[in-house]
Amino acid sequence: MQKTSLGWLLATGGFCAAVAAILTWRFYGAMSTIPMKVSITLWVLAIICGWAAVRVQGKVDEGMVGQDASQMNPLTIAYLAMLGRASAWGGAIVGGIYVGMASFVIPRVGELSAAQADMPGVLASALGGIALAGAGLYLERSCQAPPPQSGETIG
C-alpha cells in the first residue's frame, strides 16, 4: 500500500474549499444554521486516530508486533492504517468544505447576524476537519512496517 500523498490531500481540500465557497456565496441565504455540535464527530475521530497512532508507534518501536497475546496483531495495524487513510481523506474533504464556507462567513460577521451565529460552528468544523486529516495521516504513517535490518531476510 502506498502512502497517502500530502499534496493530493491539500489539492482535494483546496478543490472542496473552492466549490463550497462558490456554493456558499451563491446560496447562503437558503442554508440552515451550522451548530457547534456538527464538529463533535470530527474532533472525536481525530482524537481516536491520534491515540491509536501513538499506541501503534509505541508497539512498533518496542518490537511488540506479532501473534502473541501480549503483542499487537499485524492485522489490527493494517485495519488502523485503513482507518488512518480514510480519516485523512475524509478530513481533507470536510475541512475543505468548511474552509470554503468560512471564506463567506468570517468577513460578514459584523454585518450579518446569521454569519455571526454560524461562525463558531464553521470554525470548529473547519479546524476539526483539518485535525482529522492530520491525525489520519499520522496514523497511516505510524502503521508502516519498519524496513528490515541489514542482513535480515523477509519471509
N, C-alpha and C positions, 0 to 999 in steps of 0.2 A: 504494500500500500504506500503510495507516495504521500509526502507531507502536503498539507493544505498550504497553498501559496498565500502569503500575506498580501501580495499585490492584487491577486484576484479577489480577496476579501474586501480590500479597500475599494477596488473598482466596482464591485457589486453594491457595497454600501453607498458609494457615490452615485451610482445609477439609481438606486432606490430613493436616495435623498432628492435627486433631481425630479424624478417622476412624482414623488409625494409633494414636493414644493409646487410644482405646476398645478397639481390637482387641488392642493390646499389653497393656493392663491385664487384659483377659479371658483371653488365650491365651498369656501369656508363658512359662508352663511347657512349652508344646508347641513353642516356637520353637527353632530351632538357633542356635548361637553366631554372632555377627556379627564377622568378622575385619576387620582394618585394610585388607586388600587390596581390599575392596569399594569403598573410596573412591578408588582409584587412577584409574579411568576418569573420574570426576567432576573430579578435580584436573587430569588431563592435558587434558581437553577445555576446562576453564576457562582453562588457560594458553594453549592454542591460540587460543581466542576472544579473549583479551586481546591476544595478539601480533598477530593478524590485525586487530583494531580499531586498534591503534597504527599498523600499516602502512597501512591504508586511510585513516585520518585524515591521515597524513603525505602520501600521494599526493593526496588531495583538497585539502589546504591548499596544496600546491605547484602545483596545477593540472595534475597529471600523469595525468589520466584521459582515455582515448581509445583509438583503434585502432592507434596507433603501437607498435612493438616495445618502446620504452622506457617506455611508459605502461601503466597498469593498465586492463585491459579492463572496460568497464561491466558486461558480463555476469558477470564474476568478482565484481564488487562486489554484484550482485544475488544471486548464489549465496551469498555471505558474509552478506548480510542475512537470507536464509532460514535459514542455519545459526545466526545470532545469535538469531533469533526462536524456533527450535526448541530451542536451548540454554537460553534464558530460561525457556520453559515447562517443559522437562524438569527444569531445576534447581529451579524452584519446586515442582514435584510431588515430586521425590525428596528435596529438602531438607526439605519439609514432613513427609514420611513419617518421616524420621529425627529431626526435632524432636519429633514425636509419640512416637516410641519413647524419646527421651531424657527425656521427662516421666515415664516409669516407671523408667528405668534409673538416672538420676542420684540420685534420692532414696534408692534402695535399695543403693547401692554399699557401704555399711558393713555391711549385714546379709545380702546375697545374694552368694555367690561368682560366680554366673552373671552378675549385674549388673556386678560388678567386671571380669569378663572381657569383657563386651560394651561397656563404656563407651568405650574408645579407638576401636573401630570405629564406634560410633554417633555419637560426636562428630566424628570425621574425615569421616564420610559426610554428616552434617548441615551441617557447615561447607563441605564440598565442593559440596553441592547449592546452598547459598546463594551461594558463589563463582561457580558455573557460571551461576546465574540473573543475577547482576550482570554477569559478563563477557559473557554473551549479549546482555543489554540494551545494554551499552556497544557491542558490535559492531554490533548493529542500528542504533543511533543514529549510529554512525560512518559507516555506509553510505548515509546520506541525501544526496541531491544538494543542493548549496548553492542558495539561491534566486538567480534571475538578477539581475545588476546592473541598476541603473536605466538605462533606455534600450536594454537588450539585448532581442532577440526570441527567443522559444523556437521551435525547429524549424528 
